[in-house]
Amino acid sequence: MTGADARWRKSSRSGGSNQCVECAVVSGGRAVRDSKAPTAGTLVVPVAAFARLVETVKAGVRDV
């Protein structure tokens, strides 16, 4: 699966606005893109790195 045919999701906390990131499961990891500019590019990161990012965000850590 590539970013083009991925099933994109955004946080339920986004409030319906397009000012957030979207995430999708893709071959090779997790894809992330800007919801305001979905065709501007996609970043794909390994699953373990994405999991660490999510845990860091949940913990409220600002300096990584």
N, CA, C, O and CB atoms as a CASP TS submission, in Angstrom:
PFRMAT TS
TARGET T0000
AUTHOR 0000-0000-0000
METHOD Language model
MODEL 1
PARENT N/A
ATOM      1  N   MET     1       0.847  -1.175   0.000  1.00  0.00           N
ATOM      2  CA  MET     1       0.000   0.000   0.000  1.00  0.00           C
ATOM      3  C   MET     1       0.892   1.238   0.000  1.00  0.00           C
ATOM      4  O   MET     1       1.891   1.291   0.717  1.00  0.00           O
ATOM      5  CB  MET     1      -0.963  -0.002   1.222  1.00  0.00           C
ATOM      6  N   THR     2       0.536   2.205  -0.786  1.00  0.00           N
ATOM      7  CA  THR     2       1.289   3.456  -0.846  1.00  0.00           C
ATOM      8  C   THR     2       0.456   4.581  -0.263  1.00  0.00           C
ATOM      9  O   THR     2      -0.709   4.379   0.080  1.00  0.00           O
ATOM     10  CB  THR     2       1.703   3.784  -2.296  1.00  0.00           C
ATOM     11  N   GLY     3       1.035   5.752  -0.147  1.00  0.00           N
ATOM     12  CA  GLY     3       0.308   6.904   0.357  1.00  0.00           C
ATOM     13  C   GLY     3      -0.906   7.251  -0.488  1.00  0.00           C
ATOM     14  O   GLY     3      -1.900   7.762   0.028  1.00  0.00           O
ATOM     15  N   ALA     4      -0.828   6.974  -1.799  1.00  0.00           N
ATOM     16  CA  ALA     4      -1.926   7.318  -2.701  1.00  0.00           C
ATOM     17  C   ALA     4      -3.196   6.522  -2.408  1.00  0.00           C
ATOM     18  O   ALA     4      -4.300   7.055  -2.516  1.00  0.00           O
ATOM     19  CB  ALA     4      -1.504   7.088  -4.137  1.00  0.00           C
ATOM     20  N   ASP     5      -3.045   5.250  -2.036  1.00  0.00           N
ATOM     21  CA  ASP     5      -4.232   4.429  -1.790  1.00  0.00           C
ATOM     22  C   ASP     5      -4.416   4.095  -0.312  1.00  0.00           C
ATOM     23  O   ASP     5      -5.144   3.163   0.032  1.00  0.00           O
ATOM     24  CB  ASP     5      -4.148   3.148  -2.592  1.00  0.00           C
ATOM     25  N   ALA     6      -3.766   4.845   0.550  1.00  0.00           N
ATOM     26  CA  ALA     6      -3.857   4.613   1.991  1.00  0.00           C
ATOM     27  C   ALA     6      -5.183   5.112   2.547  1.00  0.00           C
ATOM     28  O   ALA     6      -5.842   5.970   1.959  1.00  0.00           O
ATOM     29  CB  ALA     6      -2.697   5.296   2.716  1.00  0.00           C
ATOM     30  N   ARG     7      -5.553   4.563   3.674  1.00  0.00           N
ATOM     31  CA  ARG     7      -6.752   5.011   4.395  1.00  0.00           C
ATOM     32  C   ARG     7      -6.286   5.991   5.464  1.00  0.00           C
ATOM     33  O   ARG     7      -5.794   5.582   6.516  1.00  0.00           O
ATOM     34  CB  ARG     7      -7.552   3.793   5.034  1.00  0.00           C
ATOM     35  N   TRP     8      -6.438   7.277   5.197  1.00  0.00           N
ATOM     36  CA  TRP     8      -5.927   8.334   6.073  1.00  0.00           C
ATOM     37  C   TRP     8      -6.874   8.588   7.230  1.00  0.00           C
ATOM     38  O   TRP     8      -8.094   8.537   7.074  1.00  0.00           O
ATOM     39  CB  TRP     8      -5.708   9.625   5.286  1.00  0.00           C
ATOM     40  N   ARG     9      -6.292   8.866   8.407  1.00  0.00           N
ATOM     41  CA  ARG     9      -7.068   9.180   9.611  1.00  0.00           C
ATOM     42  C   ARG     9      -6.489  10.424  10.256  1.00  0.00           C
ATOM     43  O   ARG     9      -5.290  10.688  10.173  1.00  0.00           O
ATOM     44  CB  ARG     9      -7.068   7.987  10.614  1.00  0.00           C
ATOM     45  N   LYS    10      -7.359  11.179  10.897  1.00  0.00           N
ATOM     46  CA  LYS    10      -6.861  12.283  11.715  1.00  0.00           C
ATOM     47  C   LYS    10      -7.474  12.174  13.090  1.00  0.00           C
ATOM     48  O   LYS    10      -8.466  11.470  13.278  1.00  0.00           O
ATOM     49  CB  LYS    10      -7.185  13.660  11.072  1.00  0.00           C
ATOM     50  N   SER    11      -6.908  12.846  14.030  1.00  0.00           N
ATOM     51  CA  SER    11      -7.334  12.754  15.416  1.00  0.00           C
ATOM     52  C   SER    11      -8.783  13.178  15.582  1.00  0.00           C
ATOM     53  O   SER    11      -9.249  14.116  14.936  1.00  0.00           O
ATOM     54  CB  SER    11      -6.440  13.602  16.298  1.00  0.00           C
ATOM     55  N   SER    12      -9.475  12.483  16.445  1.00  0.00           N
ATOM     56  CA  SER    12     -10.848  12.882  16.768  1.00  0.00           C
ATOM     57  C   SER    12     -10.852  14.209  17.518  1.00  0.00           C
ATOM     58  O   SER    12     -11.888  14.867  17.613  1.00  0.00           O
ATOM     59  CB  SER    12     -11.550  11.793  17.606  1.00  0.00           C
ATOM     60  N   ARG    13      -9.698  14.603  18.051  1.00  0.00           N
ATOM     61  CA  ARG    13      -9.577  15.876  18.769  1.00  0.00           C
ATOM     62  C   ARG    13      -9.321  17.056  17.836  1.00  0.00           C
ATOM     63  O   ARG    13      -9.171  18.189  18.295  1.00  0.00           O
ATOM     64  CB  ARG    13      -8.461  15.789  19.789  1.00  0.00           C
ATOM     65  N   SER    14      -9.269  16.802  16.549  1.00  0.00           N
ATOM     66  CA  SER    14      -8.991  17.887  15.606  1.00  0.00           C
ATOM     67  C   SER    14     -10.170  18.841  15.467  1.00  0.00           C
ATOM     68  O   SER    14     -10.023  19.934  14.920  1.00  0.00           O
ATOM     69  CB  SER    14      -8.631  17.316  14.245  1.00  0.00           C
ATOM     70  N   GLY    15     -11.321  18.441  15.950  1.00  0.00           N
ATOM     71  CA  GLY    15     -12.485  19.314  15.903  1.00  0.00           C
ATOM     72  C   GLY    15     -13.045  19.525  14.509  1.00  0.00           C
ATOM     73  O   GLY    15     -13.789  20.478  14.279  1.00  0.00           O
ATOM     74  N   GLY    16     -12.699  18.654  13.580  1.00  0.00           N
ATOM     75  CA  GLY    16     -13.217  18.768  12.225  1.00  0.00           C
ATOM     76  C   GLY    16     -12.472  19.771  11.357  1.00  0.00           C
ATOM     77  O   GLY    16     -12.793  19.922  10.179  1.00  0.00           O
ATOM     78  N   SER    17     -11.491  20.453  11.914  1.00  0.00           N
ATOM     79  CA  SER    17     -10.738  21.413  11.115  1.00  0.00           C
ATOM     80  C   SER    17      -9.680  20.684  10.296  1.00  0.00           C
ATOM     81  O   SER    17      -9.379  19.518  10.551  1.00  0.00           O
ATOM     82  CB  SER    17     -10.083  22.485  12.017  1.00  0.00           C
ATOM     83  N   ASN    18      -9.133  21.361   9.335  1.00  0.00           N
ATOM     84  CA  ASN    18      -8.062  20.779   8.536  1.00  0.00           C
ATOM     85  C   ASN    18      -6.717  21.323   8.974  1.00  0.00           C
ATOM     86  O   ASN    18      -5.854  21.583   8.135  1.00  0.00           O
ATOM     87  CB  ASN    18      -8.285  21.053   7.050  1.00  0.00           C
ATOM     88  N   GLN    19      -6.526  21.498  10.257  1.00  0.00           N
ATOM     89  CA  GLN    19      -5.264  22.017  10.773  1.00  0.00           C
ATOM     90  C   GLN    19      -4.616  20.985  11.674  1.00  0.00           C
ATOM     91  O   GLN    19      -4.381  21.226  12.858  1.00  0.00           O
ATOM     92  CB  GLN    19      -5.480  23.337  11.534  1.00  0.00           C
ATOM     93  N   CYS    20      -4.333  19.840  11.097  1.00  0.00           N
ATOM     94  CA  CYS    20      -3.718  18.774  11.861  1.00  0.00           C
ATOM     95  C   CYS    20      -2.949  17.864  10.912  1.00  0.00           C
ATOM     96  O   CYS    20      -2.921  18.098   9.704  1.00  0.00           O
ATOM     97  CB  CYS    20      -4.779  17.978  12.656  1.00  0.00           C
ATOM     98  N   VAL    21      -2.341  16.852  11.450  1.00  0.00           N
ATOM     99  CA  VAL    21      -1.690  15.856  10.611  1.00  0.00           C
ATOM    100  C   VAL    21      -2.621  14.662  10.462  1.00  0.00           C
ATOM    101  O   VAL    21      -3.474  14.409  11.312  1.00  0.00           O
ATOM    102  CB  VAL    21      -0.320  15.423  11.208  1.00  0.00           C
ATOM    103  N   GLU    22      -2.440  13.943   9.377  1.00  0.00           N
ATOM    104  CA  GLU    22      -3.180  12.712   9.146  1.00  0.00           C
ATOM    105  C   GLU    22      -2.173  11.571   9.116  1.00  0.00           C
ATOM    106  O   GLU    22      -1.023  11.765   8.721  1.00  0.00           O
ATOM    107  CB  GLU    22      -4.012  12.776   7.818  1.00  0.00           C
ATOM    108  N   CYS    23      -2.598  10.389   9.532  1.00  0.00           N
ATOM    109  CA  CYS    23      -1.727   9.219   9.576  1.00  0.00           C
ATOM    110  C   CYS    23      -2.383   8.066   8.845  1.00  0.00           C
ATOM    111  O   CYS    23      -3.608   7.968   8.776  1.00  0.00           O
ATOM    112  CB  CYS    23      -1.406   8.825  11.028  1.00  0.00           C
ATOM    113  N   ALA    24      -1.547   7.192   8.300  1.00  0.00           N
ATOM    114  CA  ALA    24      -2.052   6.007   7.607  1.00  0.00           C
ATOM    115  C   ALA    24      -1.057   4.873   7.746  1.00  0.00           C
ATOM    116  O   ALA    24       0.145   5.095   7.895  1.00  0.00           O
ATOM    117  CB  ALA    24      -2.322   6.309   6.118  1.00  0.00           C
ATOM    118  N   VAL    25      -1.574   3.656   7.694  1.00  0.00           N
ATOM    119  CA  VAL    25      -0.737   2.465   7.668  1.00  0.00           C
ATOM    120  C   VAL    25      -0.342   2.238   6.211  1.00  0.00           C
ATOM    121  O   VAL    25      -1.203   2.153   5.336  1.00  0.00           O
ATOM    122  CB  VAL    25      -1.482   1.207   8.277  1.00  0.00           C
ATOM    123  N   VAL    26       0.962   2.140   5.953  1.00  0.00           N
ATOM    124  CA  VAL    26       1.455   1.881   4.601  1.00  0.00           C
ATOM    125  C   VAL    26       2.544   0.818   4.661  1.00  0.00           C
ATOM    126  O   VAL    26       3.054   0.494   5.733  1.00  0.00           O
ATOM    127  CB  VAL    26       1.993   3.184   3.941  1.00  0.00           C
ATOM    128  N   SER    27       2.888   0.290   3.515  1.00  0.00           N
ATOM    129  CA  SER    27       3.972  -0.678   3.438  1.00  0.00           C
ATOM    130  C   SER    27       5.252  -0.020   3.937  1.00  0.00           C
ATOM    131  O   SER    27       5.631   1.047   3.455  1.00  0.00           O
ATOM    132  CB  SER    27       4.149  -1.212   1.987  1.00  0.00           C
ATOM    133  N   GLY    28       5.896  -0.631   4.869  1.00  0.00           N
ATOM    134  CA  GLY    28       7.142  -0.098   5.390  1.00  0.00           C
ATOM    135  C   GLY    28       6.994   0.766   6.618  1.00  0.00           C
ATOM    136  O   GLY    28       8.000   1.220   7.161  1.00  0.00           O
ATOM    137  N   GLY    29       5.777   1.015   7.082  1.00  0.00           N
ATOM    138  CA  GLY    29       5.630   1.813   8.298  1.00  0.00           C
ATOM    139  C   GLY    29       4.338   2.574   8.395  1.00  0.00           C
ATOM    140  O   GLY    29       3.269   2.072   8.048  1.00  0.00           O
ATOM    141  N   ARG    30       4.453   3.803   8.875  1.00  0.00           N
ATOM    142  CA  ARG    30       3.301   4.689   9.031  1.00  0.00           C
ATOM    143  C   ARG    30       3.568   5.964   8.248  1.00  0.00           C
ATOM    144  O   ARG    30       4.674   6.504   8.280  1.00  0.00           O
ATOM    145  CB  ARG    30       3.023   5.005  10.536  1.00  0.00           C
ATOM    146  N   ALA    31       2.562   6.436   7.553  1.00  0.00           N
ATOM    147  CA  ALA    31       2.695   7.655   6.758  1.00  0.00           C
ATOM    148  C   ALA    31       2.047   8.812   7.499  1.00  0.00           C
ATOM    149  O   ALA    31       1.039   8.642   8.183  1.00  0.00           O
ATOM    150  CB  ALA    31       2.059   7.479   5.356  1.00  0.00           C
ATOM    151  N   VAL    32       2.634   9.981   7.354  1.00  0.00           N
ATOM    152  CA  VAL    32       2.131  11.196   7.987  1.00  0.00           C
ATOM    153  C   VAL    32       2.084  12.283   6.918  1.00  0.00           C
ATOM    154  O   VAL    32       3.005  12.401   6.110  1.00  0.00           O
ATOM    155  CB  VAL    32       3.029  11.629   9.210  1.00  0.00           C
ATOM    156  N   ARG    33       1.007  13.081   6.912  1.00  0.00           N
ATOM    157  CA  ARG    33       0.900  14.195   5.977  1.00  0.00           C
ATOM    158  C   ARG    33       0.132  15.339   6.613  1.00  0.00           C
ATOM    159  O   ARG    33      -0.538  15.158   7.630  1.00  0.00           O
ATOM    160  CB  ARG    33       0.218  13.751   4.676  1.00  0.00           C
ATOM    161  N   ASP    34       0.231  16.502   6.022  1.00  0.00           N
ATOM    162  CA  ASP    34      -0.458  17.704   6.481  1.00  0.00           C
ATOM    163  C   ASP    34      -1.869  17.697   5.905  1.00  0.00           C
ATOM    164  O   ASP    34      -2.039  17.607   4.689  1.00  0.00           O
ATOM    165  CB  ASP    34       0.315  18.999   6.062  1.00  0.00           C
ATOM    166  N   SER    35      -2.881  17.791   6.762  1.00  0.00           N
ATOM    167  CA  SER    35      -4.263  17.741   6.276  1.00  0.00           C
ATOM    168  C   SER    35      -4.630  18.955   5.414  1.00  0.00           C
ATOM    169  O   SER    35      -5.542  18.874   4.591  1.00  0.00           O
ATOM    170  CB  SER    35      -5.218  17.647   7.455  1.00  0.00           C
ATOM    171  N   LYS    36      -3.926  20.078   5.597  1.00  0.00           N
ATOM    172  CA  LYS    36      -4.197  21.266   4.782  1.00  0.00           C
ATOM    173  C   LYS    36      -3.651  21.127   3.366  1.00  0.00           C
ATOM    174  O   LYS    36      -4.152  21.758   2.435  1.00  0.00           O
ATOM    175  CB  LYS    36      -3.600  22.500   5.442  1.00  0.00           C
ATOM    176  N   ALA    37      -2.622  20.298   3.211  1.00  0.00           N
ATOM    177  CA  ALA    37      -1.969  20.143   1.911  1.00  0.00           C
ATOM    178  C   ALA    37      -1.643  18.669   1.672  1.00  0.00           C
ATOM    179  O   ALA    37      -0.469  18.299   1.641  1.00  0.00           O
ATOM    180  CB  ALA    37      -0.680  21.008   1.834  1.00  0.00           C
ATOM    181  N   PRO    38      -2.653  17.831   1.503  1.00  0.00           N
ATOM    182  CA  PRO    38      -2.418  16.395   1.415  1.00  0.00           C
ATOM    183  C   PRO    38      -1.587  15.952   0.212  1.00  0.00           C
ATOM    184  O   PRO    38      -1.012  14.864   0.233  1.00  0.00           O
ATOM    185  CB  PRO    38      -3.716  15.697   1.381  1.00  0.00           C
ATOM    186  N   THR    39      -1.515  16.763  -0.819  1.00  0.00           N
ATOM    187  CA  THR    39      -0.721  16.384  -1.989  1.00  0.00           C
ATOM    188  C   THR    39       0.698  16.953  -1.938  1.00  0.00           C
ATOM    189  O   THR    39       1.485  16.725  -2.857  1.00  0.00           O
ATOM    190  CB  THR    39      -1.414  16.853  -3.258  1.00  0.00           C
ATOM    191  N   ALA    40       1.034  17.688  -0.877  1.00  0.00           N
ATOM    192  CA  ALA    40       2.342  18.323  -0.776  1.00  0.00           C
ATOM    193  C   ALA    40       3.465  17.345  -0.433  1.00  0.00           C
ATOM    194  O   ALA    40       4.637  17.664  -0.632  1.00  0.00           O
ATOM    195  CB  ALA    40       2.294  19.407   0.258  1.00  0.00           C
ATOM    196  N   GLY    41       3.132  16.185   0.067  1.00  0.00           N
ATOM    197  CA  GLY    41       4.157  15.200   0.400  1.00  0.00           C
ATOM    198  C   GLY    41       3.761  14.362   1.589  1.00  0.00           C
ATOM    199  O   GLY    41       2.886  14.730   2.374  1.00  0.00           O
ATOM    200  N   THR    42       4.413  13.244   1.704  1.00  0.00           N
ATOM    201  CA  THR    42       4.132  12.279   2.766  1.00  0.00           C
ATOM    202  C   THR    42       5.448  11.817   3.370  1.00  0.00           C
ATOM    203  O   THR    42       6.414  11.551   2.655  1.00  0.00           O
ATOM    204  CB  THR    42       3.316  11.068   2.227  1.00  0.00           C
ATOM    205  N   LEU    43       5.474  11.726   4.676  1.00  0.00           N
ATOM    206  CA  LEU    43       6.628  11.207   5.397  1.00  0.00           C
ATOM    207  C   LEU    43       6.276   9.807   5.870  1.00  0.00           C
ATOM    208  O   LEU    43       5.261   9.618   6.541  1.00  0.00           O
ATOM    209  CB  LEU    43       7.030  12.135   6.598  1.00  0.00           C
ATOM    210  N   VAL    44       7.098   8.827   5.531  1.00  0.00           N
ATOM    211  CA  VAL    44       6.887   7.453   5.992  1.00  0.00           C
ATOM    212  C   VAL    44       7.985   7.121   6.992  1.00  0.00           C
ATOM    213  O   VAL    44       9.172   7.278   6.707  1.00  0.00           O
ATOM    214  CB  VAL    44       6.885   6.434   4.795  1.00  0.00           C
ATOM    215  N   VAL    45       7.570   6.660   8.167  1.00  0.00           N
ATOM    216  CA  VAL    45       8.514   6.308   9.228  1.00  0.00           C
ATOM    217  C   VAL    45       8.269   4.866   9.662  1.00  0.00           C
ATOM    218  O   VAL    45       7.153   4.362   9.528  1.00  0.00           O
ATOM    219  CB  VAL    45       8.382   7.278  10.439  1.00  0.00           C
ATOM    220  N   PRO    46       9.300   4.195  10.181  1.00  0.00           N
ATOM    221  CA  PRO    46       9.121   2.829  10.681  1.00  0.00           C
ATOM    222  C   PRO    46       8.096   2.796  11.819  1.00  0.00           C
ATOM    223  O   PRO    46       7.912   3.780  12.536  1.00  0.00           O
ATOM    224  CB  PRO    46      10.470   2.251  11.162  1.00  0.00           C
ATOM    225  N   VAL    47       7.447   1.665  11.968  1.00  0.00           N
ATOM    226  CA  VAL    47       6.403   1.510  12.989  1.00  0.00           C
ATOM    227  C   VAL    47       6.925   1.843  14.384  1.00  0.00           C
ATOM    228  O   VAL    47       6.249   2.535  15.145  1.00  0.00           O
ATOM    229  CB  VAL    47       5.853   0.084  12.970  1.00  0.00           C
ATOM    230  N   ALA    48       8.111   1.361  14.726  1.00  0.00           N
ATOM    231  CA  ALA    48       8.659   1.611  16.070  1.00  0.00           C
ATOM    232  C   ALA    48       8.889   3.101  16.306  1.00  0.00           C
ATOM    233  O   ALA    48       8.616   3.598  17.399  1.00  0.00           O
ATOM    234  CB  ALA    48       9.980   0.843  16.264  1.00  0.00           C
ATOM    235  N   ALA    49       9.380   3.813  15.313  1.00  0.00           N
ATOM    236  CA  ALA    49       9.615   5.257  15.453  1.00  0.00           C
ATOM    237  C   ALA    49       8.296   6.003  15.608  1.00  0.00           C
ATOM    238  O   ALA    49       8.204   6.948  16.392  1.00  0.00           O
ATOM    239  CB  ALA    49      10.394   5.804  14.236  1.00  0.00           C
ATOM    240  N   PHE    50       7.284   5.589  14.873  1.00  0.00           N
ATOM    241  CA  PHE    50       5.977   6.230  14.982  1.00  0.00           C
ATOM    242  C   PHE    50       5.380   5.995  16.368  1.00  0.00           C
ATOM    243  O   PHE    50       4.795   6.901  16.961  1.00  0.00           O
ATOM    244  CB  PHE    50       5.023   5.703  13.891  1.00  0.00           C
ATOM    245  N   ALA    51       5.531   4.780  16.877  1.00  0.00           N
ATOM    246  CA  ALA    51       5.024   4.466  18.218  1.00  0.00           C
ATOM    247  C   ALA    51       5.702   5.335  19.274  1.00  0.00           C
ATOM    248  O   ALA    51       5.045   5.823  20.194  1.00  0.00           O
ATOM    249  CB  ALA    51       5.240   2.975  18.541  1.00  0.00           C
ATOM    250  N   ARG    52       7.032   5.532  19.144  1.00  0.00           N
ATOM    251  CA  ARG    52       7.738   6.405  20.086  1.00  0.00           C
ATOM    252  C   ARG    52       7.244   7.841  19.981  1.00  0.00           C
ATOM    253  O   ARG    52       7.098   8.519  20.998  1.00  0.00           O
ATOM    254  CB  ARG    52       9.249   6.352  19.835  1.00  0.00           C
ATOM    255  N   LEU    53       6.986   8.311  18.767  1.00  0.00           N
ATOM    256  CA  LEU    53       6.463   9.660  18.575  1.00  0.00           C
ATOM    257  C   LEU    53       5.120   9.817  19.272  1.00  0.00           C
ATOM    258  O   LEU    53       4.906  10.799  19.984  1.00  0.00           O
ATOM    259  CB  LEU    53       6.327   9.978  17.081  1.00  0.00           C
ATOM    260  N   VAL    54       4.223   8.874  19.081  1.00  0.00           N
ATOM    261  CA  VAL    54       2.891   8.944  19.701  1.00  0.00           C
ATOM    262  C   VAL    54       3.007   8.954  21.223  1.00  0.00           C
ATOM    263  O   VAL    54       2.335   9.744  21.886  1.00  0.00           O
ATOM    264  CB  VAL    54       2.013   7.755  19.243  1.00  0.00           C
ATOM    265  N   GLU    55       3.842   8.096  21.779  1.00  0.00           N
ATOM    266  CA  GLU    55       4.020   8.054  23.226  1.00  0.00           C
ATOM    267  C   GLU    55       4.608   9.361  23.752  1.00  0.00           C
ATOM    268  O   GLU    55       4.220   9.829  24.822  1.00  0.00           O
ATOM    269  CB  GLU    55       4.918   6.882  23.614  1.00  0.00           C
ATOM    270  N   THR    56       5.533   9.946  23.013  1.00  0.00           N
ATOM    271  CA  THR    56       6.140  11.219  23.404  1.00  0.00           C
ATOM    272  C   THR    56       5.101  12.333  23.403  1.00  0.00           C
ATOM    273  O   THR    56       5.060  13.149  24.324  1.00  0.00           O
ATOM    274  CB  THR    56       7.301  11.576  22.461  1.00  0.00           C
ATOM    275  N   VAL    57       4.274  12.367  22.386  1.00  0.00           N
ATOM    276  CA  VAL    57       3.209  13.382  22.307  1.00  0.00           C
ATOM    277  C   VAL    57       2.213  13.212  23.449  1.00  0.00           C
ATOM    278  O   VAL    57       1.813  14.185  24.089  1.00  0.00           O
ATOM    279  CB  VAL    57       2.475  13.296  20.951  1.00  0.00           C
ATOM    280  N   LYS    58       1.820  11.973  23.694  1.00  0.00           N
ATOM    281  CA  LYS    58       0.879  11.704  24.793  1.00  0.00           C
ATOM    282  C   LYS    58       1.439  12.122  26.133  1.00  0.00           C
ATOM    283  O   LYS    58       0.698  12.566  27.009  1.00  0.00           O
ATOM    284  CB  LYS    58       0.520  10.232  24.834  1.00  0.00           C
ATOM    285  N   ALA    59       2.743  11.983  26.299  1.00  0.00           N
ATOM    286  CA  ALA    59       3.395  12.346  27.564  1.00  0.00           C
ATOM    287  C   ALA    59       3.571  13.860  27.716  1.00  0.00           C
ATOM    288  O   ALA    59       3.900  14.352  28.796  1.00  0.00           O
ATOM    289  CB  ALA    59       4.755  11.662  27.662  1.00  0.00           C
ATOM    290  N   GLY    60       3.348  14.583  26.626  1.00  0.00           N
ATOM    291  CA  GLY    60       3.459  16.034  26.697  1.00  0.00           C
ATOM    292  C   GLY    60       4.882  16.552  26.644  1.00  0.00           C
ATOM    293  O   GLY    60       5.143  17.694  27.021  1.00  0.00           O
ATOM    294  N   VAL    61       5.799  15.727  26.181  1.00  0.00           N
ATOM    295  CA  VAL    61       7.200  16.134  26.084  1.00  0.00           C
ATOM    296  C   VAL    61       7.358  17.100  24.912  1.00  0.00           C
ATOM    297  O   VAL    61       6.895  16.818  23.806  1.00  0.00           O
ATOM    298  CB  VAL    61       8.134  14.894  25.912  1.00  0.00           C
ATOM    299  N   ARG    62       8.008  18.234  25.151  1.00  0.00           N
ATOM    300  CA  ARG    62       8.173  19.231  24.091  1.00  0.00           C
ATOM    301  C   ARG    62       9.568  19.238  23.487  1.00  0.00           C
ATOM    302  O   ARG    62       9.722  19.570  22.311  1.00  0.00           O
ATOM    303  CB  ARG    62       7.860  20.596  24.625  1.00  0.00           C
ATOM    304  N   ASP    63      10.595  18.879  24.263  1.00  0.00           N
ATOM    305  CA  ASP    63      11.961  18.826  23.757  1.00  0.00           C
ATOM    306  C   ASP    63      12.382  17.375  23.632  1.00  0.00           C
ATOM    307  O   ASP    63      12.428  16.653  24.629  1.00  0.00           O
ATOM    308  CB  ASP    63      12.934  19.605  24.678  1.00  0.00           C
ATOM    309  N   VAL    64      12.681  16.949  22.446  1.00  0.00           N
ATOM    310  CA  VAL    64      13.050  15.559  22.228  1.00  0.00           C
ATOM    311  C   VAL    64      14.484  15.470  21.801  1.00  0.00           C
ATOM    312  O   VAL    64      14.992  14.374  21.566  1.00  0.00           O
ATOM    313  CB  VAL    64      12.149  14.908  21.192  1.00  0.00           C
TER
END
